Amino acid sequence: MTIAFVGLDRAGKSSIKVYLESLSINKALNTKISNSVETYLRRKFRIDVFPGQEKLRYAETLYERLFPFVSKVAIIVDSADRNRFDEVRRYWKFVRNMIDKYARKNVQVILVAHKQDLTNAVTCGELSKMIFDANDIGKYGVVCVETSIFDPISMSLLLRILHGARGIGLEDIVDTLREQSRSQVAMIFDGHPFPIAISGAKPHSEIFNRIHELVLALEKYGYVKAFVGIFENEKIFVLSKKRDDERVIFCLVNFEEKIETITKLCDNAMRNYISELRKRFWKGWY
């Protein structure tokens, strides 16, 4: 799957890319304006970050070359820079023309209201009304998401939307894993240290935040293979599986089945996960 990140200069496109790569806020805060396309690549998941300077972002040859391969277009907006919203709207009209002219059919558009940590940031709903025409939402299946590099949960939500997790059946897989392992919570991380499928907890809930922070800490130490922790109020099982160059991390909280049984259940979930990815491949998602 290839996704295009487009937007004005200083909107935060490169910051999101660097944060996903490094999990470092300091590195994400110290990106430089690029004069070329930057790429984030994790297996078959690819993000092409288009340059934001005015002369470069309106260079049609760039879209002619890259848009035929994209499945989704994410327009990244500095939601606190109100003085440039009109400029964003003008740029969106250009991007819309490029989608219609060069992209495949049924390309989805994602509006990313970035820098939500700033006090004067507007909501994604407000931003959507200022940027899109009435028929844009339906025609391009526009999805809105609010993000900040200071909020890892928002980065997780962004990844889930970019992956289209619900659309490929991952929610069913994680629900089944939770039920069969008799766990309170189950999560699937697709190699990123951010969950793309969750069962038994909601983003920003206390238990979700604790488990997410634990997996982040383990991955910063090194690629986790297996981890079992018994705490005062929780039992946590983390297992990393790799098959056909696809790496998946499974996390279960307060499980009741034996470790051996849970490992087999994760094997089954892994096979289903790869099967779903292959369905996407044959449908031309990649």
C-alpha positions in Angstrom: 0.0 0.0 0.0 1.3 3.4 -0.9 0.0 6.6 0.7 0.8 10.2 -0.3 1.4 12.8 2.4 0.7 16.2 1.0 0.4 19.6 2.6 1.9 23.0 2.9 5.5 23.6 4.1 5.8 23.4 7.9 2.5 21.5 8.2 4.2 18.6 10.0 4.5 15.9 7.3 8.1 15.1 7.9 7.7 15.3 11.6 5.0 12.5 11.5 7.3 10.4 9.2 10.3 10.8 11.5 8.3 10.1 14.6 6.9 6.9 13.1 10.5 5.9 12.2 12.2 6.8 15.5 9.6 7.2 18.2 11.7 10.3 19.2 9.9 13.6 19.8 13.2 15.4 19.7 14.0 14.1 16.2 10.5 14.8 15.0 10.8 18.4 16.2 14.1 18.9 14.4 13.2 18.0 10.8 14.3 20.2 7.9 12.4 21.3 4.9 13.0 18.9 2.0 13.2 19.6 -1.7 12.4 16.1 -2.7 10.0 13.3 -1.9 10.8 11.6 1.4 9.8 8.0 2.0 8.8 5.9 5.0 8.8 2.2 4.2 8.0 -0.7 6.4 7.7 -3.9 4.3 4.9 -3.2 1.8 3.5 -0.2 3.7 4.9 3.0 2.1 4.4 6.7 2.8 5.6 9.2 0.2 6.0 12.7 1.7 5.6 15.3 -1.0 7.6 18.6 -0.6 5.5 21.5 0.7 7.2 24.5 -0.7 4.9 26.4 -3.1 6.9 25.8 -6.3 7.4 22.2 -5.6 4.0 21.3 -4.3 2.4 22.6 -7.5 4.8 20.7 -9.8 2.4 18.5 -11.8 5.0 16.1 -13.0 5.5 14.9 -9.4 1.8 13.9 -9.2 1.8 12.4 -12.7 4.7 10.1 -11.7 3.5 9.1 -8.2 -0.2 9.4 -8.0 -1.0 6.3 -10.2 0.4 4.1 -7.4 -1.3 5.6 -4.3 -4.2 4.1 -2.5 -4.8 7.0 -0.2 -3.9 10.7 0.0 -3.4 12.2 3.4 -3.5 16.0 3.5 -1.6 17.2 6.5 -2.6 20.5 7.9 -1.2 22.6 10.7 -4.5 23.0 12.6 -3.2 26.0 14.6 -2.0 28.0 11.6 -5.3 29.7 10.9 -3.8 32.3 8.6 -3.0 29.6 6.0 -6.3 27.8 5.9 -7.3 29.6 2.7 -4.0 28.6 1.2 -4.7 25.0 2.2 -8.1 25.1 0.5 -6.5 26.4 -2.7 -3.9 23.7 -2.6 -6.6 21.0 -1.9 -8.3 22.1 -5.1 -5.1 21.4 -7.0 -4.6 18.1 -5.3 -8.2 17.1 -6.1 -7.5 17.8 -9.8 -4.4 15.7 -9.6 -6.3 12.8 -8.0 -8.9 13.0 -10.7 -6.3 13.2 -13.5 -3.7 10.7 -12.4 -4.7 8.5 -9.4 -6.5 5.2 -9.6 -10.3 5.0 -8.9 -11.6 5.0 -5.3 -8.6 6.8 -3.8 -9.5 7.7 -0.2 -8.6 11.1 1.2 -7.6 11.5 4.9 -7.6 15.0 6.5 -5.0 15.1 9.3 -5.6 18.0 11.6 -2.0 18.1 13.0 -0.4 19.9 16.0 -3.5 19.5 18.2 -1.2 20.1 21.2 -1.2 23.8 20.4 -3.9 25.8 22.2 -5.3 27.6 19.2 -5.7 24.4 17.1 -9.1 23.9 15.4 -10.8 20.5 15.3 -10.8 18.3 12.3 -14.5 18.9 11.8 -14.1 22.6 11.7 -11.1 22.3 9.3 -13.0 20.0 7.0 -15.8 22.6 6.6 -13.2 25.2 5.6 -11.3 23.1 3.1 -13.6 20.8 1.3 -16.6 21.4 -1.0 -19.9 19.8 -0.2 -19.4 16.8 -2.6 -15.8 16.2 -1.7 -16.6 14.2 1.5 -18.6 11.6 -0.3 -16.7 11.4 -3.5 -13.3 10.8 -1.8 -14.5 9.0 1.3 -12.9 11.7 3.4 -11.9 10.6 7.0 -10.8 13.1 9.6 -8.2 12.5 12.3 -6.6 14.8 14.9 -2.9 14.2 15.7 0.1 15.4 17.6 3.6 13.9 18.0 3.1 14.5 21.7 0.2 12.1 21.7 1.2 8.6 20.7 -2.4 7.4 20.8 -3.2 9.8 18.0 -0.3 8.4 16.0 -1.8 4.9 16.6 -5.2 6.0 15.4 -3.6 7.6 12.3 -1.9 4.4 11.5 -5.1 2.4 11.9 -6.8 4.7 9.4 -3.9 4.6 7.0 -3.9 0.8 7.1 -7.7 0.5 6.9 -7.6 -2.0 9.7 -11.3 -2.4 10.0 -11.7 -2.8 6.3 -9.4 -5.9 6.1 -10.9 -7.8 9.0 -8.3 -7.2 11.6 -10.9 -6.3 14.1 -12.5 -9.7 13.8 -9.1 -11.3 14.2 -8.3 -9.5 17.4 -11.8 -10.1 18.8 -11.4 -13.8 18.2 -7.9 -13.8 19.8 -9.3 -12.1 22.9 -12.3 -14.4 23.3 -10.3 -17.6 22.7 -7.5 -16.6 25.1 -10.1 -15.4 27.6 -8.3 -12.1 28.0 -9.5 -8.7 29.1 -7.8 -6.9 26.3 -6.1 -7.9 23.1 -4.0 -5.8 20.7 -2.3 -6.3 17.4 0.8 -4.2 16.4 1.8 -4.7 12.8 5.5 -4.1 13.3 5.0 -0.5 14.2 5.0 0.0 18.0 1.4 1.3 17.7 -1.7 -0.9 17.7 -3.8 -1.1 14.6 -6.4 -3.5 16.0 -7.8 -3.4 19.6 -10.4 -5.5 21.4 -11.6 -4.9 25.0 -10.3 -1.4 25.4 -10.8 2.0 23.9 -8.0 4.4 22.9 -7.1 6.8 25.7 -8.5 4.5 28.3 -6.2 3.9 31.3 -5.5 0.3 30.5 -4.9 1.0 26.9 -2.4 3.8 27.8 -0.5 1.5 30.2 -0.2 -1.4 27.8 0.8 0.9 24.9 3.5 2.5 26.9 4.8 -0.9 27.9 5.1 -2.1 24.3 6.8 1.2 23.3 9.3 0.7 26.1 10.0 -2.9 25.1 10.5 -1.9 21.4 12.8 1.0 22.3 15.0 -1.5 24.2 15.1 -3.8 21.1 12.8 -5.9 19.0 10.8 -7.8 21.5 10.4 -11.6 20.9 8.4 -12.6 24.0 7.5 -11.0 27.3 5.3 -12.2 30.2 4.7 -9.9 33.2 2.8 -10.6 36.3 2.0 -7.4 38.2 -0.2 -6.6 41.2 -3.4 -6.3 39.2 -2.5 -7.4 35.7 -1.0 -10.3 33.7 0.5 -9.3 30.4 1.7 -11.4 27.5 3.6 -10.0 24.5 4.7 -12.2 21.6 6.4 -11.2 18.4 5.8 -13.4 15.3 7.4 -13.3 11.9 6.2 -15.0 8.8 6.8 -14.3 5.1 8.8 -11.1 6.1 5.7 -9.9 8.0 6.3 -9.1 11.7 3.4 -8.8 14.0 3.2 -8.2 17.8 0.4 -9.6 19.9 -0.4 -8.4 23.3 -2.9 -9.9 25.8 -3.9 -8.6 29.2 -5.3 -10.6 32.1 -5.5 -13.9 30.1 -6.8 -17.1 31.5 -5.5 -19.7 29.1 -2.0 -21.3 29.5 1.0 -19.7 27.8 1.3 -22.7 25.5 -2.3 -22.3 24.4 -2.0 -18.6 23.9 1.1 -19.1 21.7 -0.8 -21.4 19.4 -3.7 -18.9 19.3 -1.3 -16.2 18.2 0.1 -18.6 15.5 -3.5 -18.9 14.2 -4.1 -15.2 14.4 -0.8 -14.7 12.5 -1.9 -17.0 9.7 -5.2 -15.1 9.4 -3.4 -11.8 9.4 -1.2 -12.8 6.5 -4.2 -14.2 4.7 -5.9 -10.9 5.0 -2.9 -9.1 3.7 -2.7 -11.4 0.7 -6.4 -10.6 0.0 -5.4 -7.0 -0.1 -2.5 -7.8 -2.5 -4.8 -9.6 -4.9 -7.3 -6.8 -4.8 -4.5 -4.4 -5.9 -4.0 -2.6 -2.7 -0.2 -2.8 -3.0 
